[in-house]
Every structure is written in structure tokens, then in C-alpha cells.
Amino acid sequence: MLRHIDPAELQCTVAVERLNPAGQAIKRQLMRKATVTLGRNEFQEMVLRVHDGKTPQNFMLRDFQLFTRFAKDGKCTVKFVPESTQVLVSDCPPDRLKVFLKTLSIKHQASLSNKPVSGRAKLRAGLPRAFETVSPLQLKDVQKANELRSKVNAPIQPKGPSERPVNKVFGERKQQVKRPRPDCDTSPVKALHPNKKPVLVLPVAQKLSKEQTAVLNAVLSGKNVFFTGSAGTGKSFLLKRIVGSLPPKSTYATASTGVAACHIGGTTLHNFAGIGSGSAPLEQCLELAQRPGVLQHWTSCKHLIIDEISMVEAQFFDKLEAIARSIRRSTEPFGGIQLIVCGDFLQLPPVSKGKDKANFCFQSRSWRKCIHMNMELMEVRRQTDKAFISLLQAVRVGRVTEEVTTQLLRSANHCIERDGILATRLCTHKDDVELTNENKLKQLPGAMRVFEAVDSDPMLVQTIDAQSPVSRLLQLKVGAQVMLTKNLDVQRGLVNGARGVVVDFQPGNQGLPRVRFLCGAVEVMKRERWMFKASGGLYLSRQQLPLKLAWAISIHKSQGMTLDCVEISLARVFESGQAYVALSRARSLEGLRVMDFDPRVVQANQDVLLFYKRLRKERLLMQSSMNDFVGQSDKENYPW
């Protein structure tokens, strides 16, 4: 079982500021390790308590303002209007903060029906002081809050200048509310804003499987963890949950590629390390790592997440380990930084430089001393057809039976085009992709529309390009085959990788495209925003339509995607694992067409197969210790 998390309590850094009439801080108390609790006093009034192990401070939640713009970074501010005081919360695990804010919002809305107790009545009651943490959210709280909210949102004229309407939850006076921006607001607590979403719902996070729960618990207990699994087992989903469960200031989410880093809201491993390609001698790499901006990464990092570890070269990993020990002046592996490493070594291997074949990360000198636990996710979530899953598992380990060959050869006749949406061709080489998309777009009749991205820093466009799933310039025509590059509405099938076709453009200056998707939805595409982390803790952003041309896409760029209709040519496969990555992008065998299939292109690296075999043996030996994290002995979930 996942360890219990109290939705009404936060462990974080807190600053309490007393303000002058101009709103400037005149006194500040900083508590680096504090507990913030949502509770009720002896009169059942809502109270925010801040406690750092000394004397607790209580703040009445009556007239207050709540600022949540940076909640995704683990920050928020509660301003208590009558007291001219504000509580600044920071370095809080974002997922915990999100649930806390939702609890505060609903409980506060529901409590507005309670009749306020006058000061005189409080004195006469003579009750001893009390504080009790609020109970977890229940459906009745939500229903009560929504009833009150519907009444509050009815237009009411203020009686006088002293009765200016105040949003009690966010505390913003009505005349201060800004017009919503046309681009996407990525604030995780956007749903709390009564002006934008009048109906509150219970916060329900997607449940983790037993395997995923075991990994998360191992991470939260401080272990250095490597977790793996075949394509579609929810590795990226779990990584996002891990990122959301750790304090942001000391957690760095990285990946071997820009696309993978963008998926988990992080940066590239090379960007974090600051040592370029890492090919220079160790002494030179050490100097590079101690530059201003880069040094701060190494010294402040307590939790380092590395996704797509299969593409990280062994020598580079060893250099990072040596640099961490040197800069942090620690003899512990990786300088005492907790490692959370994820990927599938049976997918894409490291890129070879020159004639020497690149070694996998697990072949590095420091791998075994750095990784405490190896865990595998077994439950495939991307595909639901068991026959297709078993076909993919066979291809993953390089085992191509006659049945697998027959099925893939037969798929060449699959008619997977529908409603004017053609199959996306997966290519092994990037040049083929660009050429195919350019030529197909030119062949379409009609005028070309060009959509230019709005970047936060045009001078750093190369850095943004390396991590962004959308290009700076997007050229479209009616009939253009496109692919969604962001989850917009999972329930309706508007997910990253969803296929569509441009049906027309809106009239007016913006001329936004209208796209018909394979799931049946027809949507006008508006600009979305992507945030990227650059060196020195700098945040960059790009606003662009969440689309890319989809006649063709490279196998490398397709990692992490689920494609509805895909055509694959495996004739030019040049790396082990490449055929498996391509095939596993498909949601189903029916939506897959494999051209010119040759069983000889399906390869699995023998070193990797031996590595996984050794892990299985170790896994069985460690089964008893795993029970501490899962809470029960359930061997079928851990078949190493």
C-alpha cells in the first residue's frame, strides 16, 4: 500500500510576512522545515496552522487571498487581509500541494453556510482552545460547496463602498481579475477558480498499480532505484507521479533526449550536467561543471531523475558519478544524490561516436554501486489486445516465431485509413521524415498557412527547439495530415499522438485550423504553452499550436507516443531494439501496417538480455525485502 498522505497537511518551507498598508513586508520569519495544517478551532472555524517544532501559529481562514500561479513548482501564498499577514509556502511536493489546495477550497466553500460566531459569544462560551485537523474530503463537502457557489455566483449589487465583493477562496477583488489569456494556463489548481469552473469535483488521481506503488514507495524511502518495463507499461506516467511527490528545489527531472525531458517537465541530462558531450577528459569536465549556474545544479540536487536511460552511454554515466563525488566532497556513490533511473535497455541503445561501439549504462563501472533496487513494471497499459501484447513481447527479446512473422506480413494488407486520415509512416532516419512531410504538403492544393511560435526568449531558440515537441514554424494546408503533440482531453481521445486532418481554417486574423481527429472529435486548435528548464534554473516557454505534420515521424521522436494508425517500413533498421520501439507505438494490430517485413531486422542486444536475466535472479533473492514496500507478498507482480 502507498504510505498514507494527509490531504490537509504539508511539509515544506514557509515564510510568514507582516505587511504595511502598502503591502510591503516589514517583518519576515523563515522556517525551512515547517508543517502547514488545515484544521478547525473550538468554534469549528477553519484555521491554517504553521508549525516548525516550536510555538504553532494559527491564522483564521475568513477573508483571505490565495495566489496559486506557481503551484506546479510547489509554491503558493495565502494572504490574510484583516491581519495584513501573508504565509508563503515553497518547496512543497507539487502533487501534495494540489490536493491540499483542493481540500482547502472545497472545505472553505462548504463552511460558508455556518453562521459566524461573534466575539462576545466566544467570550461567553469560555471554551478551552482546541485545534483539530479537518477530515478528508467527502462527496457531501463537494455538494455543499457547489450549492453555495451557485448562490454566490449569482449577480449581487454591493450595498456600499465598504462591501466590495471578494472571492473568498482566491481572495482576488473582482476588479483585479484579469481577462483569461488565450493561451493555455497550466496551473494545476486552475480548476479551483470559481469564475472559470463553477462546479467543484472530488480530486481523483489515476490509481497506481501494485508495481508502480512499490516503485514510488521505494523512491520515497530514499532508495536509489532503477525501474524498467516494456513499452506502454506506464513508465513516464509513474515518473510524473514521482516528480510530483518530491520537493521541487532539490529534485531535478532529466532525460537523455529533449522530447523525453519535455514529457516529464524536465531538462536534458546534458543540460543538467553542464559538461557538453562529456567526451573531454575528466579534469576538463570538472572545470565545466563548476561554472556559475551549473555548479548550483550539482550542489542543490538531492534527487536526480534520469529517463530513457538506455540512450545514456556508460562512460558519460561514470563521468557524472565522479563529478558528483568531487563537487559534493562526498565518498558516497554519486556524491550522495538519490538516483531514480528509468528506461528499457531493450529499446533504443546509446548513439555510437566514431568507430567504437557505445556501451550501455549498466556496463559502466559505477552502475552496481549506485543502484540499490531494480524493479520491473509488467502490466502493459497502452495495448489491450493480449495477442498483440505477446507479439510485441516476443519482438522485444528478439524472438520472431513463424506466427509473429505471419501476423506482421499479413498486416501489410491492413486498410487503416479512415475519414481522410492517412497512416503515419514511422521512419528510421530523420531526413526521410522531413522530406516526406515537405513533399506531401507541397502536393496539396490551396493556400499555405504559417503559424509562428511565441518564445519567451528568442535568443535561446536552439535550446527551446531541442526540448520542444512543436517546431517554431508550422506550415499547414487544408488536408494536411497532423498529429496532436499534447494531451488536451484524455476522455475524448485527444491525447499526445492522436491523428487528425485539417478540414478548414477559421475566418479572421488568426485563421486557426479546425482538425477532425480519428476519435471523432472536431476541434479548433488554439495555442498551447510548453515550459522548459534551461541551465541556471531558468524557465523558458514556447506557445504554439499543439500540432505537427504526420505523414511521417521518426522512431526516435515517437518515443512515449501512442499512435492510432501507423505504417512502418523496417527495411532500414540499423540498431537493435529499433524494430520493437516502432511496432510498440501502435495501439492495436488492426491500426498497424508493416511493409516489407524481414524477420532478420528484429534484434535484441545479447548483453542486455544477459543483464535482464541476471536481474531476474537477483530479484527472486530480494523478494522478501520487496514485501516491505508492497505491504504484502504478491509474487506474480514481481516475476524477475
Secondary structure, DSSP 8 states (H G I E B T S, - for coil): ------TTEEEEEEEEEEE-TTS-EEEEEEEEEEEEEEEEETTS-EEEEEESSSS-EEEE-SSEEEE-TTGGGT-EEEEETTTTEEEEEES--HHHHHHHHHHHHHHHHHHTTS----HHHHHHH-----EEE-----HHHHHHHHHHHHHHTS----SSTT---B-TTT--BGGG-----SS----TTGGG-TTT-------------HHHHHHHHHHHTT--EEEEE-TTSSHHHHHHHHHHTS-GGGEEEEESSHHHHHHTT-EEHHHHH-STTS-S-HHHHHHHHTSTTHHHHHHH-SEEEEE-GGGS-HHHHHHHHHHHHHHTT--SGGGG-EEEEE--TTS------SSS----GGGSTTHHHH--EEEEE----S---HHHHHHHHHHHTT---HHHHHHHHHGGG----BTTB--EEEESSHHHHHHHHHHHHHHS-S--EEEE-EES-GGGHHHHHHH-SS-SEEEE-TT-EEEE-S-SBGGGTB-TT-EEEEEEE-SSSS--EEEEETTS-EEE---EEEEEE-GGG-EEEEEE-SEEE-SEEETTTTTT--BSSEEEE-TT--STTHHHHHHTTBS-STTEEEES--GGG----HHHHHHHHHHHHHHHHTHHHHHHHHSS--GGG---
